[in-house]
Structures are given as structure tokens and as C-alpha cells.
Amino acid sequence: MLYSKNGSIPKPETDGTEGWVQVPDAPECPEGMEVIWWSYEWVVRPPKPADRAGYQWNWNHSDKTWVEGAYPTTSITIDPVVAADSIGADSVGADSV
């Protein structure tokens, strides 16, 4: 029997503090699959597919399947910054010198 606290990955022993619960041992892993501890339960799933440029596979626990999603893209326009030494002295407080 294994123990978990607040959904942590199960361990064979506790650290003696309160809040540990017994969880079942991990199930057998069929050929070509992987076993993971996810959201307070063991999940047997296929390995993550290879990502392709601009996309990433994410595990959808509700549907128990991999879902491919595009990376978000953000277009930002940044105005150039003018360096202080490129501005004439008379326009940068020259009268206060």
C-alpha cells in the first residue's frame, strides 16, 4: 500500500504528519503505455506524442486523451527608444545647466 498527502505522488511511507491517505498500488503497465499519478488517481495512458513546430500536446484528464493545441501568438508593437546622447543638448534641459 502507498500513501499520498494532498494529491502528492504516492510513497511507501509517510513523514509522520497528519493528512496522509492510503492509495492503491500502481496498476500494471501494458506494453507501449505509461502509468502516472494524476489528480488523485493512477492513469494508464499512451506516451505523449512528439510536438511539432508551433503546437504542443496536452493531457486532457476529463476525456483521458492527448489534445494538440497551438501555441498562443501575440503581436506587440514597440516604439523605438531614442538614446539620450542622440538628442540635442538644448532639448534636454540645457537651460538648467
C-alpha positions in Angstrom: 0.0 0.0 0.0 1.2 3.5 -0.8 0.4 6.9 0.9 -0.4 10.3 -0.6 -0.9 13.7 1.0 -2.8 16.4 -0.8 -2.5 14.5 -4.1 1.2 14.2 -3.9 3.0 11.3 -5.8 2.4 8.2 -3.7 5.2 7.0 -1.4 5.7 3.8 0.6 5.9 5.7 3.9 4.6 8.9 5.4 6.6 11.5 7.2 4.5 11.2 10.3 2.5 14.3 9.8 -1.3 14.4 9.5 -3.2 14.3 6.3 -1.8 11.1 4.6 -4.2 8.7 3.0 -3.7 5.2 1.7 -3.9 4.8 -2.1 -3.7 1.7 -4.2 -0.5 0.5 -5.7 0.1 1.5 -9.3 -1.6 -0.8 -11.9 0.4 -3.0 -14.3 1.6 -1.0 -17.3 0.7 -2.6 -20.6 3.3 -2.6 -23.4 3.5 0.8 -25.1 1.7 2.7 -22.3 2.8 4.6 -19.2 1.4 4.8 -15.7 1.3 8.2 -14.0 -0.3 9.6 -10.8 -2.7 12.4 -11.9 -5.3 14.2 -9.9 -5.5 11.8 -7.0 -5.6 8.6 -9.2 -3.4 6.3 -11.3 -3.8 6.8 -15.1 -2.7 4.4 -17.7 -2.2 6.3 -20.9 -0.2 6.3 -24.2 3.0 8.3 -24.1 2.9 11.9 -25.2 3.1 12.3 -29.0 6.0 14.4 -30.3 5.3 18.1 -30.5 5.5 19.8 -33.9 6.6 23.4 -34.5 4.0 25.9 -33.1 2.0 23.1 -31.4 2.0 21.2 -28.1 0.3 18.1 -26.9 -1.5 18.4 -23.5 -3.2 15.7 -21.5 -7.0 16.2 -21.2 -7.8 14.4 -18.0 -11.6 14.7 -18.4 -11.5 12.9 -21.8 -8.4 10.8 -20.9 -6.8 11.7 -24.2 -4.0 13.8 -25.6 -5.1 17.1 -27.3 -2.9 19.1 -29.6 -3.1 22.9 -29.2 -1.4 25.7 -31.0 1.0 27.9 -29.0 -0.6 31.3 -28.4 0.8 34.1 -30.6 0.9 37.7 -29.5 1.7 40.6 -31.7 3.3 43.5 -29.9 4.5 46.8 -31.5 7.2 48.5 -29.5 8.1 52.1 -30.3 11.8 52.7 -30.7 13.6 54.3 -27.7 15.7 57.4 -28.5 19.0 57.4 -26.7 19.7 60.5 -24.6 23.0 61.2 -26.3 21.3 61.4 -29.7 19.1 64.3 -28.5 20.5 67.9 -28.8 21.6 69.4 -25.5 19.2 72.3 -25.9 16.3 69.9 -25.8 17.3 68.1 -22.6 17.2 70.8 -20.0 20.2 72.7 -21.4 18.8 75.9 -19.8 19.2 74.3 -16.3 22.9 73.7 -16.7 
